[in-house]
Amino acid sequence: MSDWLVLLAFYFPFQIALNPGVFLRFFGINFRTDFDFSSLRLFIVLLFVVWILTGSIFKDRAPFKNFPGICLIIFLFISLFSLIGAENIGLGARKIIYFISVFPLYFLTVGFINKRKKIKRVSLILILGAAVSSLIGVVQFLFQFVFGLESVYRFWAVNILPVFSGFNLGALVLSYPSWLVNIGGKTILRAFSFFSDPHAFSFYLGLTLPLMPLFLFKAPKNSKNFIIFLSFYLTIFFGLLLSFARGAYLAVGASFLVISFLSWKYLNSRKIPVLLLTSLLIFIIPATPFSSRFYSAFDLSEGSNLGRLGMWKNAGWIGLENLWQGVGLGNYFLTVDSALDYRNPITAHNFYLDLFSEMGIFAPLLWLILIGGTIFFLFRRLNKFWLKQREKYFLVALIGSLVYFSVHSFFETAIYNPSVLAALMVILGLSANLLKKEKDAQKDN
């Protein structure tokens, strides 16, 4: 089972969308559907069903009896509770089904990726997948200067987007384009690879990027592995830069600062802080497209920032007016415009405010407890004087990933992207297994 999970982890950024209508037409059945199904979700459910059918799930309850797992289960109950009295229960039911189809990956990770070698292997595969995806994004970005922006845009919209995002989501993305950005008065195409938009692309890269120091500085300097991992790091980092997602810039800055401090204090490493802090200079040095984009995040008079603040304010008021239950999972957009269809881009552009407005105060508090609590427990384990250096690298990397998620979530709601949520489930699962080792050690003592 662990081998299948490793393959699945590589598949995260390349998952293909399935349309039941297209499948049925192969059998002569003309049936039109208004939804596309993520193949990644299907594979997760299949692996979980196999786990149940083999009976091994009943032999060990450890995957379900841990801090992150309990939080995820409670979140599902809060989601159900929010639908009591909701204007449209069906909207929330679809999202609950989505959560139920991805959350099992956390329990699969805890159950099967429970040895140090397996944890290292999955981490490496996540990095490899992110590097390949980022390379595609970088090439995509460069192609506009060779073939022209319109040609690349049209090619991606017609040939790539429907395959990886589906026909219906693809149509939505094209109706509300976020692929373009204005830099220095010039419109350019942002990097987003096989993702539906640059925000989800940058979110995925940002979750995996903190894992890089784990491998980069464990490899002998000037060795073949060191050069390979350094190229992976640069590819992922530049892919994130070319997404021009300001939330990603702020989140990677926070993550790198935390990793640098922890590496200096607990890993006795100077190389990691030097690399990461040097990388952050690209946001500070003026007269670069990345720094101008970064600085614009602090310009409260800028149009998109004003719009985002307005959305935050609106979602906050809706949450305060529906403090305990919210307006119901999936029902936020109905309070903005009841005439909109289910597939629309209306969100608070803030994960915590989206939860607050749709599910009440307990949902964002639970996620803050889940992410913050996991970071706290990882940090507490990092302080153990007897801990081996190689395990400290894992702990620092996972803390960096969770810090990235918590910060970027202030600007985007990315959990509804299956690839991003799947990566988060794996990171939480790896964290739970490292924390489980501490409990086992305490029992032995």
C-alpha positions, 0 to 999 in steps of 0.5 A: 500500500505504501508504494501506491501512496508514493505513486499517488503523491507524485500524481498530485500536481498532474491529476486529470479531471474525469467527466462521466458524460464523456466516459458514458459516450464510449458506450453509446450513452448520450448523457450530459453532466455539469460536473467533472470529477477529480481522478485524484479523489477517485484514487484516494477513495479506492485506496481507502476502500482497499484498506477497509476490505483487507481488514487491516484498518481494523487492526490498528486504530492509531491513524484515527486516535491522534490530534490532527485526525480528531480535528478533521473528524470534528470538522466534518461534523461542524460542516454538517451542523452548518447546513441546518437551516442553510438556504441550499443544503445541496451546495454544502453536501457537495463540499462535504462529499469532497472533504470525505473523498480527500481526508482519507489520505491523511489516515492512509498516510498515518497508517502506511507512511510510518517509518523514517525511510517511508517518510523520507521517500514520500517527501522526496516524491512530493519534491520531485512532483513539484519540481516537474510541475514547476518546470512546466510552469516556467517553460509555459511562462517563457513560451509567451516570449517565443510564440506570443501571449495570445497563442500560448493562452489559447493553446493552454485554454483549449488543449491543457485546461480541459484535461487537468481541470475539466470542461466545466471548471475550465469554462469558469476559469476562462470566464473569470481569468486570473492567468494574466498580470500587469507588471510595469504597465505590461500584461504578461501570462503568469506561470500555473502549469497544469493547475487551473490558476496561478494561486493554486499552483503557487500554493502547492509549490509553497507547501512542498518547497520547505521540504527541500533543505531536508535533502539539499543539505544532507547531501555532500557538497558538490556531489551529484545529489547536491546539484540535483536537489539545488536544481529542484530548489531553484526550479520550484522557487522560480516557479513560485516567483513566476506565479506572481501570487502576492500571498505566496510571496508573503507566505514563503517569506514567513516560512523561510524566516521560521526555517532559517531560525530553527535551522540556526538554533536546532540544526546548527546549520548556517547554510540553510539560513544563508540560502533561504535569506538570500532567496528572499532578497529577490523580494526586497531588491527594487526595480525587479518585477518580483519586488514591485509585485511584493511591495504592491501587496502593502499598497492599500490604495491599489485596486485589487487590495481594496477589493480584497479588503472589501471582501474580507469586511463583507465575509466578516460581517456575515460571520458575525451575523451568523456567529455559531452556524454560519450561512451554511457550507457552500452558501457564502456566494448566495449572500453576495449574489443569489443569482449566481450558479454553483460554479463561480469564483466568489469567495472571501479570498481568506480561508479563515473568513470563508470558514467563519462566514459559512460555518460559524466561529468554531470552524476557523478556530478548529483549523487554527487549533489543527495547524497551530497545535501541530506546529506546537507539538512538532516544535516541542519535539524539536526541543528534545536534546536526545533527538537525532539530527536527521529527525530534526530536519524532518521536523523543521521542514514540516513546521515550515510547510505548515507555516506556509499554509497558515500564512497563505490561507490569509489570502486564498482559500485553496483547500478546494483544490484537490492537489493542495488539500491532498498535499496538506493531508500528507504533510499532516500525516507525516507530522502525526507519525513523527509525533507518534514516535515521541509517544512511543519513546515515552512509553518505552521510558 
